[in-house]
Amino acid sequence: MNILPPGISMKLRYLKYVGAAVVTLIFGFHFFNTVLYNAPQNVISTVYSFDKVYISGLLAQEWAMFAPEPMDRDTNVLVKCLDTAGGRSTGFHDITSDFNRLRTRNIFVSADRVARVPGNWAYLYIAASRWEQKLHDECKANAKSASCENWKAMKDQREKTSKDGLTLVASYYCRDASRGTHYRYESAEITLKVIDVARWSQRHKANSGETYFVNVGNVKLNQVSGRPIWN
């Protein structure tokens, strides 16, 4: 027996249908984008890219919370301070090794936390995210895909962000170096020394642990303040 007035009963029934329609649309939208995101390269994915923004931007966890992917390389930051007016330089200096030596001498100092700053910026410069790698693979499979432009924009932004961070690190190092040499350094050369860490199962192979260098380039130093980091 319906005890509600006819007008209210019709409104509730109407709201029920509207609610069911909204839930169906949301589920259909989510299902469509999930399937398209995981599907191989196809005609639809070349012109429709919102599935990548929706899944990677909003829902992707990349397992960072539950199963962190271990780094498979060591990255050292090498900086050479340049006095362009006087034609002088410090020569390349491995600032990452400075923190490593300090950490081994005294485990209670904050060198580990400070060392993560240049280390993280350096790793960002050479390590593409899972989403960027997916775009690269799609672009490699189809050079006319819209993924190519998106991949290049993401790669450029990643490298610019990393380079800005490394520039700040170099600015602090060259500021401290100028106190010892009494030279005024306006710019710096930044190079990354990358040492591939062999997997445990491949530790006895001849090519395990290869070393190569990545040139970040010449950067203009920032004006920085604060207490010295390098003595």
Secondary structure, DSSP 8 states (H G I E B T S, - for coil): ---S-HHHHHHHHHHHHHHHHHHHHHHHHHHHHHHHHHS-S-HHHHH--HHHHHIIIII--TTTTTS-----EEEEEEEEEEETTTTEE---EEHHHHHHHHHHH-TTSTHHHHHHHHHHHHHHHH---HHHHHHHHHHHH-TTSTHHHHHHHHHHHHHHHHHHHHHHHHHHHHHHHHHHH-----EEEEEEEEEE---GGGTTSTTTT-EEEEEEEEEE-----SS-S--
